[in-house]
Amino acid sequence: MSPKTILLFSTTILQLCSLIIPTSSLEFIFNTNFTSTNLLTYGTATTESSILSLANDTTFTIGRALYPSRIPTKEQNSSTPLPFSTSFIFSIVPYKNRLPGHGFAFVFFPSTGIHGASSAQHLGLFNLTNDGSSSNHVLAVEFDTFMNQEFNDVNDNHVGVDVNSLTSVAQYEAGFWEDDEKFQGLKLNDGVNYQVWIDYKDSRINVTMAKAGASRPRKPLISELLNISGVFLDEMYVGFCGATGQLVQSHKILSWSYSNSNFSIGDALVTRHLPSFATLKKSVSKSTGFIVGVSICCVLVMGCGVSIYVVLNTRKRRNEKKEKVEDWELQYWPHRIEYQKIYAATKGFRKENVIGFGGNGNVYKGILEGTEVAVKRMSPQSEQGMREFLAEVSSLGRLKHRNLVAIRGWCKAEKGGLILVYEYMQNGSLDKRIFECDENSMLSWEERIKVLKDVASGILYLHDGWETKVLHRDIKASNVLLDKNMNARLGDFGLARMHHHGQLASTTRVVGTAGYMAPELVHSGRASTQTDVFSFGVLVLEVACGRRPIEEGKPGLVDFFWRLN
């Protein structure tokens, strides 16, 4: 290998490694676990039963809850606002025999506290004197259930974008656009759980909403060009604020995610098995005919009940074998999937559906609800398999990034085995596209550089882009998967460990793959971000020169390059 080629490889490595230098990125996810957070709460805001409540049935009150510290909102040494993506699930619940109002807002504040803010139509954001002042430095997205003519509200059920004032710069009736461009209205205070997505990028704010659990609509409810360079300070507080007046209602936030780098963060919110606050509609029919009709129906139902009792009883006994949803599941994105669905998806775990092998089980291709999936089936006798299962659910289950393999769910097999369901990667693993393919399928130089950049982006997210630091501990070519568009995604988090930023990993057990492990890891057994980066460096060399880290009869890949120097 010529010195010029080696220099080219070295330059590539330096460029790629620069991608994983820590930045001012920030990300957090609260999935029905507000009780365990350190949110700053003011007024009537409380965190009880894992839910954030902003308002109660007390008149003329304010409830405000903020992330516990300021977050960066501008690029360093620049007036350019940082992009952000936030998503949350809320429910506005009316009180019986009380008129509902007023509303709440997702908001950026320059400071804490509620001093100087007014309740009722001011939503706890401003007061009669300072509404409209440029010194407020407030950006908010309001969900308003009362029509205030003084603020030019469109109706008593709308969403609006507010900049230093409750007179919205953009507003629209609450609802969403269907794919056929048909508008579907939603009632904000009917107690239903709604999910909201708010994205700001390239001086445009997009606000989208839908019922929790539904797919994100393609067309935003509000899309507005917005220059907030004069609104944002270098750092701001972010959170929620709600208010009541003579009208009262409860404003509940069930989950919340925020990132200034990851625009798919909203996909990590739990949308199933959430508390329901929707009120049942009462029947208004009191006629004799109605009562007689109901009585006849009851008799028929009772008769039918006798005939189907055996079927229901049998089904009940079968379902008793299924475990209830455990509390810890609500903290993570993936949820339990019925074994029969997975069994059918893989056609009974047929051998011809096997697409991968591992020390603790096989990986199968399947079709689940019309979508291709990869199913990892772990041996029930494997203690290591149980550890890997828990590691994947607790780490990858809470992570969401375009360069990480997405996990869709899990289940316990009938004979005690553990099953994980992932998004299917059509182009397989990176090592097969380098070492086990013909020339026509081999990656080009452009594709190899893109793959390495994708992996670097995923590592950056693991190390510095999330609320806790995640050490992968097994970065290698076979754990890099390629989707249908040749985007690289880092997978297999069976050895991953999480710990708080600024803390050292507590484990000292040597894990990883020979040839990819840093020397200090072998000696001390203590993994770190540096050992992950070392593994990534080996991967760069492997992709660049098309040689495995360890080959029989040859010096190790790292040693080979050291000798060149």
Secondary structure in CASP SS format (residue, H / E / C, confidence):
PFRMAT SS
TARGET T0000
AUTHOR 0000-0000-0000
METHOD secondary structure of the structure
MODEL  1
M C 1.00
S C 1.00
P H 1.00
K H 1.00
T H 1.00
I H 1.00
L H 1.00
L H 1.00
F H 1.00
S H 1.00
T H 1.00
T H 1.00
I H 1.00
L H 1.00
Q H 1.00
L H 1.00
C H 1.00
S H 1.00
L H 1.00
I H 1.00
I C 1.00
P C 1.00
T C 1.00
S C 1.00
S C 1.00
L C 1.00
E E 1.00
F E 1.00
I E 1.00
F E 1.00
N E 1.00
T C 1.00
N C 1.00
F H 1.00
T H 1.00
S H 1.00
T C 1.00
N C 1.00
L C 1.00
L E 1.00
T E 1.00
Y E 1.00
G E 1.00
T C 1.00
A C 1.00
T E 1.00
T E 1.00
E E 1.00
S C 1.00
S C 1.00
I E 1.00
L E 1.00
S E 1.00
L C 1.00
A C 1.00
N C 1.00
D C 1.00
T C 1.00
T C 1.00
F C 1.00
T C 1.00
I E 1.00
G E 1.00
R E 1.00
A E 1.00
L E 1.00
Y C 1.00
P C 1.00
S C 1.00
R C 1.00
I E 1.00
P E 1.00
T C 1.00
K E 1.00
E C 1.00
Q C 1.00
N C 1.00
S C 1.00
S C 1.00
T C 1.00
P E 1.00
L C 1.00
P C 1.00
F E 1.00
S E 1.00
T E 1.00
S E 1.00
F E 1.00
I E 1.00
F E 1.00
S E 1.00
I E 1.00
V E 1.00
P E 1.00
Y C 1.00
K C 1.00
N C 1.00
R C 1.00
L C 1.00
P C 1.00
G C 1.00
H C 1.00
G E 1.00
F E 1.00
A E 1.00
F E 1.00
V E 1.00
F E 1.00
F E 1.00
P C 1.00
S C 1.00
T C 1.00
G C 1.00
I C 1.00
H C 1.00
G C 1.00
A C 1.00
S C 1.00
S C 1.00
A H 1.00
Q H 1.00
H H 1.00
L C 1.00
G C 1.00
L C 1.00
F C 1.00
N C 1.00
L C 1.00
T C 1.00
N C 1.00
D C 1.00
G C 1.00
S C 1.00
S H 1.00
S H 1.00
N H 1.00
H C 1.00
V C 1.00
L E 1.00
A E 1.00
V E 1.00
E E 1.00
F E 1.00
D E 1.00
T C 1.00
F C 1.00
M C 1.00
N C 1.00
Q H 1.00
E H 1.00
F H 1.00
N C 1.00
D C 1.00
V C 1.00
N C 1.00
D C 1.00
N C 1.00
H E 1.00
V E 1.00
G E 1.00
V E 1.00
D E 1.00
V E 1.00
N C 1.00
S C 1.00
L C 1.00
T C 1.00
S C 1.00
V C 1.00
A E 1.00
Q E 1.00
Y E 1.00
E E 1.00
A C 1.00
G E 1.00
F E 1.00
W E 1.00
E C 1.00
D C 1.00
D C 1.00
E C 1.00
K C 1.00
F E 1.00
Q E 1.00
G E 1.00
L C 1.00
K C 1.00
L C 1.00
N C 1.00
D C 1.00
G C 1.00
V C 1.00
N C 1.00
Y E 1.00
Q E 1.00
V E 1.00
W E 1.00
I E 1.00
D E 1.00
Y E 1.00
K E 1.00
D C 1.00
S C 1.00
R E 1.00
I E 1.00
N E 1.00
V E 1.00
T E 1.00
M E 1.00
A E 1.00
K E 1.00
A C 1.00
G C 1.00
A C 1.00
S C 1.00
R C 1.00
P C 1.00
R C 1.00
K C 1.00
P C 1.00
L C 1.00
I E 1.00
S E 1.00
E E 1.00
L E 1.00
L C 1.00
N C 1.00
I C 1.00
S C 1.00
G C 1.00
V C 1.00
F C 1.00
L C 1.00
D C 1.00
E E 1.00
M E 1.00
Y E 1.00
V E 1.00
G E 1.00
F E 1.00
C E 1.00
G E 1.00
A E 1.00
T C 1.00
G C 1.00
Q C 1.00
L C 1.00
V C 1.00
Q E 1.00
S E 1.00
H E 1.00
K E 1.00
I E 1.00
L E 1.00
S E 1.00
W E 1.00
S E 1.00
Y E 1.00
S E 1.00
N C 1.00
S C 1.00
N C 1.00
F C 1.00
S C 1.00
I H 1.00
G H 1.00
D H 1.00
A H 1.00
L C 1.00
V C 1.00
T C 1.00
R C 1.00
H C 1.00
L C 1.00
P C 1.00
S C 1.00
F C 1.00
A C 1.00
T C 1.00
L C 1.00
K C 1.00
K C 1.00
S C 1.00
V C 1.00
S C 1.00
K C 1.00
S C 1.00
T H 1.00
G H 1.00
F H 1.00
I H 1.00
V H 1.00
G H 1.00
V H 1.00
S H 1.00
I H 1.00
C H 1.00
C H 1.00
V H 1.00
L H 1.00
V H 1.00
M H 1.00
G H 1.00
C H 1.00
G H 1.00
V H 1.00
S H 1.00
I H 1.00
Y H 1.00
V H 1.00
V H 1.00
L H 1.00
N H 1.00
T H 1.00
R H 1.00
K H 1.00
R H 1.00
R H 1.00
N H 1.00
E C 1.00
K C 1.00
K C 1.00
E C 1.00
K C 1.00
V C 1.00
E C 1.00
D H 1.00
W H 1.00
E H 1.00
L H 1.00
Q H 1.00
Y C 1.00
W C 1.00
P C 1.00
H E 1.00
R E 1.00
I C 1.00
E C 1.00
Y H 1.00
Q H 1.00
K H 1.00
I H 1.00
Y H 1.00
A H 1.00
A H 1.00
T C 1.00
K C 1.00
G C 1.00
F C 1.00
R C 1.00
K H 1.00
E H 1.00
N H 1.00
V E 1.00
I E 1.00
G E 1.00
F E 1.00
G E 1.00
G C 1.00
N C 1.00
G E 1.00
N E 1.00
V E 1.00
Y E 1.00
K E 1.00
G E 1.00
I E 1.00
L E 1.00
E C 1.00
G C 1.00
T E 1.00
E E 1.00
V E 1.00
A E 1.00
V E 1.00
K E 1.00
R E 1.00
M E 1.00
S C 1.00
P C 1.00
Q C 1.00
S C 1.00
E H 1.00
Q H 1.00
G H 1.00
M H 1.00
R H 1.00
E H 1.00
F H 1.00
L H 1.00
A H 1.00
E H 1.00
V H 1.00
S H 1.00
S H 1.00
L C 1.00
G C 1.00
R C 1.00
L C 1.00
K C 1.00
H C 1.00
R C 1.00
N C 1.00
L E 1.00
V C 1.00
A C 1.00
I E 1.00
R E 1.00
G E 1.00
W E 1.00
C E 1.00
K E 1.00
A C 1.00
E C 1.00
K C 1.00
G C 1.00
G C 1.00
L E 1.00
I E 1.00
L E 1.00
V E 1.00
Y E 1.00
E E 1.00
Y C 1.00
M C 1.00
Q C 1.00
N C 1.00
G C 1.00
S E 1.00
L H 1.00
D H 1.00
K H 1.00
R H 1.00
I H 1.00
F H 1.00
E C 1.00
C C 1.00
D C 1.00
E C 1.00
N C 1.00
S C 1.00
M C 1.00
L C 1.00
S C 1.00
W H 1.00
E H 1.00
E H 1.00
R H 1.00
I H 1.00
K H 1.00
V H 1.00
L H 1.00
K H 1.00
D H 1.00
V H 1.00
A H 1.00
S H 1.00
G H 1.00
I H 1.00
L H 1.00
Y H 1.00
L H 1.00
H H 1.00
D H 1.00
G C 1.00
W C 1.00
E C 1.00
T C 1.00
K E 1.00
V E 1.00
L E 1.00
H C 1.00
R C 1.00
D C 1.00
I C 1.00
K C 1.00
A H 1.00
S H 1.00
N H 1.00
V E 1.00
L E 1.00
L E 1.00
D C 1.00
K C 1.00
N C 1.00
M C 1.00
N C 1.00
A E 1.00
R E 1.00
L E 1.00
G C 1.00
D C 1.00
F C 1.00
G C 1.00
L C 1.00
A C 1.00
R E 1.00
M E 1.00
H E 1.00
H C 1.00
H C 1.00
G C 1.00
Q C 1.00
L C 1.00
A C 1.00
S C 1.00
T C 1.00
T C 1.00
R C 1.00
V C 1.00
V C 1.00
G C 1.00
T C 1.00
A C 1.00
G C 1.00
Y C 1.00
M C 1.00
A C 1.00
P H 1.00
E H 1.00
L H 1.00
V H 1.00
H H 1.00
S H 1.00
G C 1.00
R C 1.00
A C 1.00
S C 1.00
T H 1.00
Q H 1.00
T H 1.00
D H 1.00
V H 1.00
F H 1.00
S H 1.00
F H 1.00
G H 1.00
V H 1.00
L H 1.00
V H 1.00
L H 1.00
E H 1.00
V H 1.00
A H 1.00
C H 1.00
G C 1.00
R C 1.00
R C 1.00
P C 1.00
I C 1.00
E C 1.00
E C 1.00
G C 1.00
K C 1.00
P C 1.00
G C 1.00
L H 1.00
V H 1.00
D H 1.00
F H 1.00
F H 1.00
W H 1.00
R H 1.00
L H 1.00
N C 1.00
END
